[in-house]
Amino acid sequence: MLLKDYYSEKTTDLTRWFISDCIYQIRSKNFVKEYLDIVSNGTFGRNRQMIVLLLGKLKEESAIPTLIDLLEDCLLYTSDAADEARSV
């Protein structure tokens, strides 16, 4: 449900940020593919930050290439997530 609402064009930025924070707090590894899709989609802008941090917190090795690709995205805190992931 949260991911469906996140992707909805009707969802406001503030709501999308709230959804990201909820997803971060839940910390489920069941949706890593969806998380990677979200953080790779620049149209979500800063609303991706909590998902990026989540990927690092989950220590999901499959996320490392994506996090590296995002290092130059000045809207995200990818270096913090990459540091978390490296401590696997």
C-alpha positions as CSV (number, residue, x, y, z in Angstrom):
1,M,0.0,0.0,0.0
2,L,2.7,2.5,0.9
3,L,4.7,1.8,-2.3
4,K,1.5,2.1,-4.4
5,D,0.8,5.5,-2.9
6,Y,4.4,6.5,-3.3
7,Y,4.2,5.9,-7.1
8,S,0.9,7.7,-7.5
9,E,0.9,10.9,-9.5
10,K,-1.7,12.3,-7.0
11,T,0.7,12.0,-4.1
12,T,2.1,15.3,-2.9
13,D,5.8,15.8,-2.1
14,L,5.0,16.1,1.6
15,T,3.1,12.8,1.6
16,R,5.8,11.1,-0.4
17,W,8.4,12.2,2.2
18,F,6.2,10.9,5.0
19,I,5.8,7.5,3.1
20,S,9.6,7.4,2.7
21,D,10.1,7.9,6.4
22,C,7.5,5.1,7.2
23,I,9.2,2.7,4.8
24,Y,12.6,3.6,6.5
25,Q,11.1,2.9,9.9
26,I,9.6,-0.5,8.8
27,R,13.0,-1.5,7.3
28,S,11.7,-4.5,5.2
29,K,14.1,-6.3,2.9
30,N,11.1,-7.7,1.0
31,F,10.9,-4.7,-1.4
32,V,14.6,-4.0,-2.2
33,K,13.8,-4.0,-6.0
34,E,11.1,-1.4,-5.5
35,Y,13.5,0.7,-3.3
36,L,16.1,0.6,-6.1
37,D,13.5,1.6,-8.7
38,I,12.5,4.6,-6.5
39,V,16.0,5.9,-5.8
40,S,17.0,5.5,-9.5
41,N,14.1,7.7,-10.5
42,G,15.2,11.3,-10.4
43,T,11.7,12.6,-10.7
44,F,11.1,11.8,-7.1
45,G,13.9,14.3,-6.2
46,R,14.6,14.7,-2.5
47,N,11.8,12.4,-1.5
48,R,14.2,9.5,-2.3
49,Q,16.6,10.4,0.6
50,M,15.1,8.1,3.3
51,I,14.9,5.2,0.8
52,V,18.6,5.8,0.0
53,L,19.5,5.7,3.7
54,L,17.3,2.6,4.1
55,L,19.3,0.7,1.4
56,G,22.5,1.5,3.3
57,K,20.9,0.5,6.6
58,L,19.7,-2.8,5.2
59,K,23.3,-3.6,4.1
60,E,21.9,-4.9,0.9
61,E,24.9,-5.7,-1.3
62,S,22.8,-5.5,-4.5
63,A,22.2,-1.8,-3.8
64,I,25.8,-0.8,-3.8
65,P,26.2,-0.2,-7.5
66,T,23.0,1.9,-7.5
67,L,24.3,3.9,-4.5
68,I,27.6,4.5,-6.2
69,D,25.8,5.7,-9.3
70,L,23.9,8.2,-7.1
71,L,27.0,9.7,-5.4
72,E,26.9,12.7,-7.7
73,D,23.2,13.4,-7.1
74,C,23.5,16.5,-4.9
75,L,19.9,16.0,-3.7
76,L,20.7,12.8,-1.9
77,Y,22.7,11.6,1.1
78,T,24.2,8.7,-0.8
79,S,27.6,8.8,0.9
80,D,26.0,8.1,4.3
81,A,24.1,5.1,2.8
82,A,27.3,3.8,1.0
83,D,29.2,4.0,4.3
84,E,26.5,1.9,6.0
85,A,26.4,-0.6,3.2
86,R,30.2,-1.0,3.3
87,S,30.2,-2.1,6.8
88,V,28.7,-5.4,5.8
